[in-house]
Amino acid sequence: MNLTVYEPGTDLPPGMVAAVHELFRASYHRYHYLAEVASTGRIKVIATAHDRVCGYASASRTGKLYRLANLLVDLGSRGAGLGRRLERVRYDCVRDRGMSCYVSCTCEDSTSQVLKLDLGMRPVAVKIGYRADVVRPGERGSAVVFTDDAIEVAEPQDDSIVRNDALRRTRYVSADPKPEVLAGLPADDFAEVLTGSGGLRRMAGMPGFRLAGHEYDAVDAQWHYCFQACNAAYEEGMRQQPTIAVMPEQLDVGL
Ligand SMILES: CC(C)(COP(=O)(O)OP(=O)(O)OC[C@H]1O[C@@H](n2cnc3c(N)ncnc32)[C@H](O)[C@@H]1OP(=O)(O)O)[C@@H](O)C(=O)NCCC(=O)NCCS
């Protein structure tokens, strides 16, 4: 098994993009990040055996952090240590740059979460029902956010609402979340509110929301408190019994 690191700015060898796409298509019902494989802005670690791609992981810089993404080992190669090797190599690439990491880890099973813990990253948020229809149609997968960054919560400077139709997620960022905006968040899809210390007390007393933990906003490159709407997507995510191996430490929210 060979692991090759492709640094940002490097093109993959001919045929490699298609081979990595095939790896993802074989494991997922719908994978939204295929276009990232051809992007030259990322660190990519690719595992091959006998000219076949059997594992992939990438990382891309977003503000002050590197976001780890796309970790996948093909079904026939799992359980033999390849995932751990990919994680280690990718993590070392980022740490060698003197940077910290962020990752939103799926909860299909505990393997990926255990690997993040073993790298020394810690869980900082749990998002229930975060991923729709990725592994199987009708699935509402959940996620645990891990980081090795030192978190300092900042007040959002600007209000924004970002809706991602493909991923069926909405993010409302505000230092002072408005009840009328909260009431208008989607009832069926994942919805979250990022706020600072000022909005914390208001959100904590808001029926229909739960404190998910800390979340990093790539737009302002800051950490905020993250509240999740306890809507139909949340209920469905809970019903599907996510495997959550680790819970974030009790947040110092000063309520
Ligand atoms: C997560 C994933 C990449 C791990 O790859 P892998 O090659 O199977 O992982 P490894 O063989 O290195 O195993 C890592 C650890 O997971 C655990 N593990 C692996 N397979 C396991 C199994 N079948 N049953 C129980 N534990 C298992 C072991 O604790 C192992 O630790 P060890 O080194 O002490 O034995 C792979 O399962 C995968 O592609 N999953 C689907 C995609 C995914 O979840 N990606 C992560 C997105 S955040």
The ligand as an ORCA input file, in Angstrom:
! r2SCAN-3c Opt
* xyz 0 1
  C     -13.319      5.858      9.022
  C     -12.491      5.001      8.061
  C     -11.732      5.911      7.115
  C     -11.499      4.187      8.908
  O     -10.677      3.460      8.001
  P     -10.066      2.006      8.384
  O      -8.955      1.743      7.454
  O     -11.159      1.019      8.441
  O      -9.537      2.313      9.853
  P      -8.376      1.519     10.628
  O      -8.311      0.121     10.116
  O      -7.151      2.337     10.578
  O      -8.951      1.467     12.095
  C      -8.897      2.553     12.978
  C      -9.452      2.172     14.333
  O     -10.858      2.018     14.185
  C     -11.298      0.857     14.869
  N     -11.895     -0.063     13.899
  C     -11.620     -0.198     12.603
  N     -12.401     -1.094     12.022
  C     -13.184     -1.551     12.978
  C     -14.225     -2.493     13.016
  N     -14.602     -3.163     11.909
  N     -14.857     -2.717     14.180
  C     -14.495     -2.037     15.286
  N     -13.519     -1.106     15.312
  C     -12.892     -0.876     14.184
  C     -10.151      0.271     15.547
  O     -10.195      0.751     16.887
  C      -8.940      0.853     14.870
  O      -8.006      1.126     15.836
  P      -6.714      0.155     16.064
  O      -5.668      0.712     15.167
  O      -6.420      0.350     17.503
  O      -7.138     -1.242     15.704
  C     -13.394      4.008      7.277
  O     -14.138      3.257      8.193
  C     -14.351      4.689      6.324
  O     -13.987      4.994      5.197
  N     -15.587      4.939      6.807
  C     -16.617      5.593      6.005
  C     -16.324      7.039      5.774
  C     -16.133      7.827      7.045
  O     -16.772      7.592      8.057
  N     -15.209      8.793      6.954
  C     -14.940      9.689      8.011
  C     -15.606     10.978      7.757
  S     -15.358     12.120      9.085
*
